[in-house]
Amino acid sequence: MSKIYLLLAGFLLCASAIQAQPFIESEPSDVATDTLELDRVVVTASKLPLTQRETTKPVILITREEIERNSGRDLSQILNQQSGIRVNDSYGAPSNGRILYLQGAAAQNTLILVDGLPVSDPSGVGGLFDLRLLPTNNIEQIEIIKGSQSTLYGTDAIAGVVNLITRSGGDELVNATGRLSYGSYNTFNGNVGVNGSAGERVRYTLNYNRETSDGFSAARDPEDTGTFGDDGYSLDSFFGKADVSVTENLTISPFLNYSKNEGDYDADAFQDADNFYSLELLNPGVQAQFSRGDLRLNGGYNYSRTQRMFDSQFGVNEFEGQMHNADLFGNYRLTNHLQVLAGFNFQDFTIPESEDEGFDNNGNPVTVVFEERDAQVVSPYATLYLKDWNGLSTEIGYRLNNHSEYGNNSTFSIAPSYQVTDQVKLFASVSSGFKAPTLDELFGQFGANPDLDPQTSLYFNIGAESYLLDQSLKLSAQYFNREIDDLIIYGPTGYINRDRQNDQGIELSADWIINNRIRTGAWYNYLDGEITTFGEDGEDTQSNLIRRPTNSFGFNAGVSVTDQIYVRLDGEYNGERTDIFFNPDNFMQEDVTLDAYTLVNIYAEYKLYDGRFTIFGDVKNLFNSDFTEVYGYNTMGTAVKAGLRFNL
């Protein structure tokens, strides 16, 4: 612990020393791209449209330009470049699931949003949503908020939220966009979209995406026999949205999001198999916004249906989860410094009735019927936002949740920030969170327990941001601590609430626009976590951050060589990690150590015809590093992709 505080103090001291130097008093640059944007509006942190300077919580913002300059990479690989985020197996076989760890928390504790509305799979383990179902071609920007956000967003937001904000129509009648690329492992990606406006009241966007790849063997061949088969995949997705200005004050936005992912998967670590899976997401909904004077009302409804099928030597297993979500909230500006927000959220989670083939005690085939299982959560919530009162801004919030099975629980959040000078801002927060038990844990086939309580958390962070050198250099540092109680584990008799998880860490980052052609950045993360097990023999505490490194580091450097040519180099270092391996030879669970590794990637693009066409190339794992993200599974070697983007 002392090392963490010492490192944090040292970083802030360096930032203060730099801020005190006289060279920051130079005249502001005339080139807008020489400075970092602080006035870009973000909405996820407070459900209010605030600039990054105004929000009390640090926001990781990934813009459309950054997404396009990652044209050779999927969503998991883009997220993996950010400080405090690790997406495990993001460089594994394309048919493997991607597991997102936000500040070291288990993947099911991070809530995924699309335009502020949650997407969820109630039938998945822990309600985990599969990132492979969300391509990047229709995303305008990504906003990431760390720390418990349950007061604003409800269950599953213990570690934070990732909000994917989709693209809207433009001013022209029709604007065509698209991308074609081809690369290693016979990987093809093609998407085409149209967007525009139909008169002054309607804006629209439509997009179709197709991806295929032969991939490579997910399981590692321990004898290097060369007989393990490739595990390929395909993805088809469609997104459509319309923004209809019914009146000057009212806008209604219906949308439809659909994805289907199919592919091969292996039996287990070091075990090849000819298995097949299919994932399908149907996600329609509608949003509405009304504004008049100092009042803004927002309403949203979405439906998520996720279907999963796995075909292996053990038979065909099918799963389906459905979620209805309705959220209504409004905010009112009381004064120039004070706003209030109040909302009401309803969620319904369902696993529909299903049938499965099995055998009775005599070995005769029988059909097993599983009844429909559902649960509802009703949640009123409110926050008070104080804006820049002599440099002090604060957000205070409270949420009451009523769950149809376990009853009531509540969460709170307090997030103050203080603008010390124009260059330095201090921030802190303390917030509670919760994760409701899933339908499988409450009513499933194995070990169900309808008396489960929610997992609850308490989160604390403190840090600082400094904007120096005429706002061209940003330094950020924070320390966080998160405790999760009543962990739901699988005990001798089934699911029970028992253990406690505690994680803490430090995050340092720097982003520097050297001039209007060169931008560079770097980050360092320290992470420590332990679980306390409560048993008949007392407490037992031990480190348990599986597949998550204690020390990690990332960097990036982008250069606009000319107005047409852009090149970026980025990379990451991940220290040693612990993994768990189930040994089929002795049926024992073993701890294994994964070696540290360094990964370097390079991207380049060339713009033609005033940027309407862009030729790009991307090389992942430039130096062909041999590394492991999951024990017993492969990762890609040097992988090359080249393609063409257009915007007409």
C-alpha positions in Angstrom: 0.0 0.0 0.0 2.8 2.4 0.9 4.3 2.0 -2.6 1.0 2.9 -4.2 0.7 6.2 -2.2 4.4 7.0 -2.8 4.1 6.5 -6.6 0.9 8.6 -6.7 2.4 11.4 -4.7 5.5 11.4 -6.9 3.5 11.6 -10.0 1.4 14.5 -8.7 4.5 16.3 -7.5 6.0 16.1 -11.0 2.8 17.4 -12.5 2.8 20.4 -10.0 6.5 21.1 -10.8 5.8 21.1 -14.6 2.8 23.4 -14.0 4.9 25.8 -12.1 7.4 26.3 -14.9 7.3 29.7 -16.8 7.1 28.2 -20.3 3.3 27.5 -19.9 2.7 31.2 -20.0 3.5 31.4 -23.7 0.9 32.6 -26.1 -1.8 30.1 -27.1 -1.2 28.3 -30.4 -3.1 29.5 -33.4 -3.5 25.9 -34.5 -6.5 24.2 -33.0 -5.1 20.7 -33.3 -2.1 21.8 -31.1 -4.4 21.5 -28.0 -6.4 18.8 -26.3 -10.2 19.3 -26.5 -11.9 20.0 -23.2 -15.1 21.2 -24.6 -16.3 18.0 -26.2 -19.6 17.0 -24.8 -20.0 13.7 -22.9 -23.2 12.3 -21.5 -22.4 9.0 -19.8 -20.8 10.3 -16.6 -23.9 12.1 -15.3 -26.6 11.5 -17.8 -26.3 15.3 -18.4 -24.7 16.9 -21.5 -21.4 18.2 -19.9 -18.1 19.0 -21.3 -15.1 17.0 -20.2 -14.0 20.1 -18.2 -17.3 20.2 -16.4 -17.8 16.6 -15.4 -16.7 15.5 -11.9 -15.7 12.0 -13.1 -12.8 11.2 -15.4 -14.0 10.1 -18.8 -12.1 8.0 -21.4 -13.3 9.3 -24.7 -12.6 7.4 -28.0 -13.6 9.5 -31.0 -14.7 8.5 -34.4 -11.4 9.6 -35.8 -9.6 7.3 -33.4 -11.9 4.4 -34.3 -11.3 4.9 -38.0 -7.5 4.9 -37.3 -8.0 1.5 -35.9 -9.7 0.1 -39.0 -7.8 -3.1 -38.8 -9.0 -3.9 -35.2 -12.2 -4.9 -33.5 -13.9 -3.4 -30.5 -12.1 -5.5 -27.9 -8.6 -4.6 -29.4 -9.6 -0.8 -29.3 -10.7 -1.0 -25.7 -7.6 -3.0 -24.8 -5.4 0.1 -25.7 -7.0 2.2 -22.9 -5.6 2.7 -19.4 -7.3 0.6 -16.7 -8.9 -1.8 -19.2 -7.8 -5.3 -20.2 -9.7 -7.4 -22.7 -8.4 -10.9 -22.3 -8.1 -13.0 -25.4 -8.5 -10.0 -27.6 -5.6 -11.4 -29.7 -6.8 -15.0 -29.5 -8.6 -16.9 -32.2 -11.4 -14.8 -33.7 -14.0 -17.3 -32.6 -13.0 -17.0 -28.9 -15.0 -14.9 -26.5 -13.6 -11.6 -25.3 -13.4 -11.0 -21.5 -13.3 -7.3 -20.4 -11.7 -6.5 -17.1 -12.3 -2.8 -16.0 -9.9 -1.9 -13.2 -9.4 -5.6 -12.5 -13.1 -6.4 -11.8 -14.7 -9.6 -13.2 -16.2 -9.1 -16.6 -19.8 -9.4 -15.5 -19.3 -6.3 -13.3 -19.0 -3.9 -16.3 -22.2 -2.7 -17.9 -22.2 -2.3 -21.7 -24.5 0.4 -23.1 -25.5 1.4 -26.6 -26.6 5.0 -26.7 -27.1 4.9 -22.9 -29.3 1.8 -22.9 -28.0 -1.5 -21.5 -27.5 -4.7 -23.6 -27.6 -7.9 -21.6 -27.8 -11.6 -21.9 -29.7 -13.0 -18.9 -28.9 -16.6 -20.0 -25.1 -16.0 -20.0 -22.8 -16.7 -17.1 -23.2 -13.8 -14.8 -25.3 -12.1 -17.5 -22.1 -11.5 -19.4 -22.6 -9.8 -22.8 -20.4 -10.9 -25.8 -18.5 -8.0 -27.3 -18.1 -9.9 -30.6 -21.7 -8.9 -31.4 -20.9 -5.2 -31.6 -18.9 -4.1 -34.6 -17.3 -0.6 -34.7 -18.5 0.7 -38.1 -21.6 2.4 -36.7 -20.0 3.8 -33.5 -19.5 7.6 -33.4 -17.7 7.7 -30.0 -17.0 5.5 -27.0 -17.3 6.8 -23.4 -15.9 4.8 -20.5 -16.5 5.7 -16.9 -14.7 3.7 -14.2 -16.0 3.1 -10.7 -19.4 2.1 -9.6 -22.2 3.7 -11.7 -25.1 1.7 -10.2 -26.8 4.8 -9.0 -27.3 6.0 -12.5 -27.4 2.7 -14.4 -28.5 0.0 -12.0 -27.3 -3.6 -11.8 -24.0 -4.8 -13.3 -22.3 -1.4 -13.2 -20.1 -2.2 -10.1 -16.8 -1.6 -12.1 -18.1 1.0 -14.5 -19.8 1.4 -17.8 -18.8 1.4 -21.5 -21.2 3.4 -23.6 -21.1 3.0 -27.4 -22.7 6.1 -28.9 -23.9 5.4 -32.5 -23.6 7.6 -35.6 -26.5 9.9 -36.7 -27.5 11.1 -40.1 -25.8 14.1 -41.8 -27.1 17.2 -43.4 -27.0 15.9 -47.0 -29.8 13.9 -48.6 -27.6 10.8 -49.0 -24.0 10.2 -47.8 -22.4 6.8 -48.5 -19.7 5.3 -46.3 -18.0 2.0 -46.2 -14.9 -0.1 -45.8 -13.3 -3.1 -47.5 -10.3 -5.0 -46.1 -8.5 -8.3 -46.4 -5.7 -9.8 -44.3 -4.0 -12.6 -42.6 -5.9 -15.9 -41.9 -8.0 -15.2 -45.0 -9.8 -12.4 -43.0 -12.3 -10.3 -44.9 -14.3 -7.3 -43.7 -16.8 -5.3 -45.6 -19.3 -2.8 -44.5 -21.5 -0.2 -46.3 -23.7 2.4 -45.0 -25.9 5.4 -46.0 -26.9 8.3 -43.9 -28.4 11.7 -44.4 -31.5 13.8 -43.9 -35.0 13.7 -45.4 -36.0 17.3 -45.1 -35.4 19.4 -42.0 -37.1 17.0 -39.6 -35.7 13.5 -40.3 -32.1 12.2 -40.1 -31.3 8.6 -40.7 -28.4 6.1 -40.8 -28.3 2.5 -42.1 -25.3 0.2 -42.0 -24.5 -3.4 -42.9 -21.4 -5.2 -41.9 -19.9 -8.6 -42.9 -16.8 -10.3 -41.5 -15.3 -13.7 -42.2 -12.1 -15.4 -41.2 -10.5 -18.8 -41.4 -8.8 -18.0 -38.1 -6.3 -20.4 -36.5 -6.6 -23.1 -33.9 -7.9 -21.7 -30.7 -6.3 -24.5 -28.6 -2.5 -24.7 -28.5 -1.0 -27.9 -29.9 1.3 -29.1 -27.1 3.2 -31.5 -29.3 3.2 -29.1 -32.3 1.8 -31.9 -34.5 0.2 -29.4 -37.0 -3.0 -31.5 -36.9 -5.2 -29.0 -34.9 -7.8 -27.5 -37.2 -8.4 -23.8 -37.7 -11.3 -22.2 -35.9 -12.9 -19.6 -38.1 -15.9 -17.3 -37.7 -18.3 -15.1 -39.5 -20.3 -12.0 -38.4 -23.3 -10.3 -40.1 -24.7 -7.2 -38.5 -27.2 -4.5 -39.3 -27.9 -1.2 -37.6 -30.5 1.4 -38.5 -31.6 4.6 -36.7 -33.8 7.6 -37.5 -33.9 10.9 -35.6 -37.4 12.5 -36.1 -37.9 16.0 -35.0 -41.7 15.9 -34.3 -41.7 19.4 -33.1 -39.0 22.0 -32.3 -38.8 20.6 -28.8 -39.4 16.9 -29.3 -37.2 14.3 -31.0 -38.0 10.6 -31.3 -35.3 8.1 -32.4 -36.3 4.5 -33.2 -33.4 2.1 -33.8 -32.7 -1.5 -34.7 -29.5 -3.4 -34.0 -29.0 -7.0 -35.2 -25.9 -9.2 -35.2 -25.3 -12.9 -35.9 -21.9 -14.5 -35.1 -21.0 -18.1 -36.1 -17.8 -20.1 -35.8 -15.8 -23.0 -34.6 -14.5 -23.6 -31.1 -12.2 -26.2 -29.4 -12.9 -28.5 -26.5 -10.6 -27.0 -23.9 -7.0 -25.9 -23.3 -4.6 -28.1 -25.5 -7.7 -30.0 -26.8 -8.7 -29.7 -30.4 -12.3 -30.4 -31.4 -14.7 -29.9 -34.3 -17.3 -27.9 -32.4 -19.6 -25.2 -33.7 -21.3 -22.2 -32.1 -23.9 -19.5 -33.0 -24.7 -16.2 -31.3 -27.5 -13.9 -32.3 -28.5 -10.5 -30.9 -31.8 -8.7 -31.7 -31.9 -5.2 -30.1 -34.7 -2.8 -31.2 -35.8 0.2 -29.3 -36.8 3.8 -29.3 -35.6 7.0 -27.5 -37.2 10.4 -27.1 -35.9 13.7 -26.0 -38.0 16.8 -25.0 -36.5 20.1 -24.1 -38.0 23.5 -23.2 -36.1 26.2 -21.4 -34.2 24.8 -18.5 -36.1 21.4 -18.6 -34.9 18.3 -20.5 -36.9 15.0 -20.5 -35.4 11.8 -21.8 -37.1 8.5 -22.3 -35.8 5.2 -23.7 -37.0 1.6 -24.2 -35.0 -1.3 -25.6 -35.5 -5.0 -26.0 -32.5 -7.4 -26.1 -32.8 -11.0 -27.2 -29.7 -13.1 -27.2 -29.7 -16.6 -28.5 -26.7 -19.0 -28.2 -26.2 -22.5 -29.6 -23.3 -24.8 -29.0 -22.9 -28.0 -30.9 -20.2 -30.4 -29.5 -19.6 -34.1 -28.9 -21.9 -33.8 -25.9 -24.8 -32.7 -28.0 -26.5 -29.4 -28.9 -27.2 -26.9 -26.2 -29.3 -23.8 -26.8 -29.8 -20.8 -24.6 -31.9 -17.7 -24.9 -32.1 -14.6 -22.7 -34.4 -11.6 -23.0 -34.4 -8.2 -21.4 -36.9 -5.3 -21.5 -35.5 -2.0 -20.3 -37.4 1.3 -19.9 -35.7 4.4 -18.5 -37.3 7.8 -18.1 -35.4 10.7 -16.6 -35.4 14.5 -16.6 -33.1 17.2 -15.5 -33.9 20.8 -14.5 -31.5 23.7 -14.2 -32.3 25.4 -10.9 -29.6 28.0 -11.2 -26.5 28.6 -13.2 -24.6 26.4 -10.7 -27.2 23.8 -9.7 -29.1 21.1 -11.7 -31.3 18.2 -10.5 -31.9 14.9 -12.3 -34.6 12.4 -11.4 -35.5 9.2 -13.1 -37.3 5.9 -13.1 -36.0 2.6 -14.5 -37.8 -0.7 -15.1 -36.1 -3.9 -16.2 -37.5 -7.3 -16.9 -35.2 -10.3 -17.4 -36.5 -13.5 -18.9 -35.3 -17.0 -19.9 -38.1 -18.4 -21.9 -39.4 -22.0 -21.7 -37.1 -24.5 -23.4 -36.7 -28.2 -24.1 -33.6 -30.3 -24.0 -32.9 -33.9 -24.9 -31.6 -36.1 -22.1 -31.7 -39.6 -20.7 -33.6 -41.2 -17.8 -32.1 -43.5 -15.1 -32.4 -46.5 -17.5 -30.6 -44.8 -20.3 -33.8 -44.1 -22.4 -34.0 -40.8 -24.3 -36.4 -38.3 -22.7 -37.4 -34.7 -23.4 -36.7 -32.3 -20.4 -38.9 -29.2 -20.3 -37.5 -26.1 -18.5 -40.2 -23.6 -17.4 -39.9 -19.9 -18.1 -37.9 -17.9 -15.5 -38.1 -14.2 -15.0 -37.3 -11.4 -12.6 -38.1 -7.6 -12.5 -36.3 -4.6 -11.0 -38.0 -1.3 -10.4 -35.7 1.7 -9.6 -36.3 5.4 -8.9 -33.2 7.5 -8.7 -32.0 11.1 -8.4 -28.9 13.1 -8.5 -27.9 16.7 -7.7 -25.2 18.4 -9.7 -23.3 21.5 -8.4 -21.4 23.2 -11.2 -18.3 25.3 -10.7 -19.1 27.1 -7.4 -15.8 28.9 -6.8 -14.0 26.0 -8.5 -16.0 23.2 -6.7 -18.3 20.8 -8.6 -20.1 17.9 -7.0 -22.5 15.2 -7.9 -24.6 13.5 -5.3 -26.9 10.6 -6.1 -29.2 8.0 -4.6 -31.1 5.0 -6.1 -33.6 2.6 -4.6 -34.0 -0.8 -6.2 -36.9 -3.2 -5.7 -36.2 -6.7 -7.1 -39.0 -9.2 -7.5 -37.0 -12.0 -5.7 -34.8 -10.5 -3.0 -36.6 -7.3 -2.2 -35.0 -3.8 -1.7 -31.5 -2.5 -1.8 -30.1 1.0 -2.4 -27.0 2.7 -3.8 -25.4 6.1 -3.5 -22.7 8.2 -5.1 -20.7 11.3 -4.2 -18.3 12.7 -6.7 -16.7 16.1 -6.0 -14.0 17.8 -8.0 -12.1 21.0 -7.5 -10.5 23.2 -10.2 -7.4 24.3 -8.3 -6.1 26.4 -11.2 -6.9 26.6 -14.9 -4.4 23.8 -15.4 -5.0 21.4 -12.4 -8.2 19.7 -11.3 -8.5 17.4 -8.3 -11.3 14.7 -8.2 -12.5 12.0 -5.9 -15.6 9.8 -5.5 -17.2 7.3 -3.1 -20.0 5.1 -4.4 -21.8 1.9 -3.8 -22.9 -0.6 -6.4 -24.8 -3.9 -6.8 -25.2 -6.8 -9.1 -28.4 -8.7 -8.9 -28.3 -12.5 -9.0 -28.8 -13.9 -12.5 -31.8 -16.0 -13.5 -29.6 -19.1 -13.7 -28.3 -18.5 -10.2 -31.9 -18.0 -8.9 -33.8 -20.7 -10.9 -31.3 -22.6 -13.1 -30.9 -26.3 -13.6 -27.8 -26.7 -11.3 -27.5 -25.4 -7.8 -30.2 -22.7 -8.0 -30.9 -20.7 -4.9 -34.0 -18.4 -5.0 -32.9 -16.8 -1.7 -29.7 -15.2 -3.0 -29.0 -11.6 -2.2 -27.3 -9.1 -4.6 -23.6 -8.7 -4.6 -22.8 -5.2 -3.2 -19.8 -3.0 -3.6 -18.1 0.1 -2.2 -15.7 2.1 -4.4 -13.4 4.9 -3.6 -11.0 6.9 -5.8 -8.9 10.0 -5.6 -6.7 11.7 -8.3 -5.8 14.7 -10.3 -5.7 15.9 -13.9 -3.3 18.6 -15.2 -3.5 20.4 -18.6 -0.1 21.9 -19.3 1.9 23.5 -22.1 -0.9 25.6 -23.4 -3.3 22.7 -23.0 -1.3 20.4 -25.2 -0.2 18.0 -22.4 -2.5 16.1 -20.1 -1.2 14.3 -17.1 -3.6 12.1 -15.0 -3.2 10.0 -11.9 -5.6 8.2 -9.7 -5.8 5.6 -6.9 -8.8 3.4 -6.5 -10.1 0.8 -4.0 -13.1 -1.4 -4.5 -14.6 -4.0 -2.2 -17.4 -6.4 -3.2 -19.3 -8.3 -0.5 -21.7 -11.2 -0.6 -20.0 -12.7 -3.7 -22.1 -15.3 -5.3 -20.1 -18.5 -5.5 -20.9 -22.2 -6.2 -20.6 -24.0 -2.9 -21.1 -27.7 -2.0 -24.9 -27.3 -2.1 -25.2 -24.8 -5.0 -25.0 -21.0 -5.3 -24.6 -19.1 -2.0 -23.6 -15.5 -0.9 -20.3 -15.8 0.9 -16.9 -14.4 0.0 -15.4 -10.9 -0.3 -13.3 -9.4 -3.1 -11.0 -6.4 -2.7 -9.1 -4.7 -5.5 -6.9 -1.6 -5.5 -4.7 0.0 -8.0 -3.0 3.1 -9.4 -3.3 4.5 -12.9 -1.0 7.1 -14.5 -1.4 8.4 -18.0 0.0 11.2 -20.2 -1.3 12.5 -23.5 0.8 15.1 -25.4 0.1 16.9 -28.7 3.7 17.9 -29.5 2.5 20.0 -32.5 -0.2 19.8 -35.1 1.4 16.7 -36.7 2.6 14.6 -33.8 0.7 13.2 -30.9 1.9 10.7 -28.3 0.6 9.1 -25.1 1.5 6.5 -22.5 -0.1 4.9 -19.5 1.0 2.7 -16.5 -1.3 0.6 -14.3 -0.6 -1.1 -11.0 -3.2 -3.6 -9.9 -3.6 -5.8 -6.8 -6.5 -7.9 -5.8 -7.4 -10.5 -3.2 -10.3 -12.7 -2.2 -11.3 -13.5 1.4 -13.0 -16.9 1.7 -15.2 -17.5 4.7 -15.4 -21.2 5.7 -15.8 -23.4 8.7 -12.2 -23.0 9.5 -12.3 -19.2 9.5 -11.1 -16.7 7.0 -8.6 -17.3 4.2 -7.2 -14.3 2.1 -5.2 -14.8 -1.0 -4.4 -13.0 -4.3 -6.7 -14.1 -7.1 -6.6 -11.8 -10.1 -6.6 -14.5 -12.7 -5.1 -13.4 -16.1 -4.7 -9.8 -14.9 -1.2 -8.5 -14.6 0.0 -6.6 -11.5 2.0 -4.2 -13.8 1.1 -3.1 -17.3 2.2 -0.3 -19.6 1.0 1.1 -22.9 2.1 3.7 -25.4 1.1 5.2 -28.7 2.7 7.8 -31.1 0.9 9.1 -34.2 2.5 11.3 -36.9 0.7 13.1 -39.7 3.7 12.9 -42.1 1.7 15.0 -44.7 -1.9 16.2 -44.9 -2.6 12.8 -46.6 -0.3 10.4 -44.8 -0.7 9.3 -41.2 1.3 6.7 -39.3 0.8 5.4 -35.7 2.9 3.0 -33.6 1.4 1.6 -30.4 2.2 -1.2 -28.0 1.6 -2.7 -24.6 3.6 -4.5 -21.9 1.9 -7.0 -19.6 3.7 -8.5 -16.6 3.4 -12.0 -15.3 -0.1 -13.3 -14.6 -1.6 -16.3 -12.9 -4.0 -18.6 -14.7 -5.9 -21.8 -13.6 -5.6 -25.0 -15.6 -7.8 -28.1 -15.1 -5.5 -31.0 -15.8 -7.4 -33.8 -17.4 -4.7 -36.3 -16.6 -5.2 -36.1 -12.8 -8.5 -34.1 -12.7 -6.8 -31.5 -10.5 -6.9 -27.7 -10.7 -3.4 -26.2 -11.1 -2.1 -22.6 -10.8 0.2 -21.7 -13.7 2.2 -18.6 -14.4 1.9 -16.8 -17.7 5.1 -15.1 -18.9 5.2 -11.3 -19.3 5.1 -10.1 -22.9 5.4 -7.0 -25.1 3.2 -6.4 -28.1 3.8 -3.7 -30.8 1.4 -2.7 -33.6 1.7 -0.3 -36.5 -1.0 1.5 -38.6 -0.7 3.7 -41.7 -3.2 5.4 -44.0 -3.2 7.5 -47.1 -6.0 9.9 -48.0 -7.1 10.5 -51.6 -9.5 13.0 -53.2 -9.9 15.3 -50.2 -10.3 12.4 -47.8 -13.2 10.8 -49.6 -11.1 7.7 -50.0 -8.5 6.3 -47.6 -6.1 3.4 -48.1 -5.0 1.9 -44.9 -2.8 -0.9 -43.6 -2.5 -2.4 -40.1 0.0 -4.8 -38.7 -0.7 -6.4 -35.3 2.1 -8.1 -33.4 4.7 -6.5 -35.5 7.6 -8.5 -34.0 5.8 -11.8 -34.0 5.9 -12.1 -30.2 5.0 -15.6 -28.8 2.7 -14.8 -25.9 -0.2 -16.4 -24.0 -3.4 -14.7 -22.8 -5.2 -17.8 -21.7 -3.2 -20.9 -20.7 -3.5 -23.7 -23.3 -4.8 -21.4 -26.1 -3.1 -19.7 -29.0 -2.6 -16.0 -29.9 -2.1 -14.5 -33.3 1.4 -14.1 -34.7 2.2 -11.2 -37.0 -1.1 -10.3 -38.7 -1.5 -7.9 -41.6 -4.6 -6.3 -42.9 -5.0 -3.7 -45.7 -8.1 -2.0 -47.0 -10.0 1.0 -48.4 -12.4 3.4 -46.6 -14.7 5.7 -48.4 -17.0 8.6 -47.4 -18.9 10.0 -50.4 
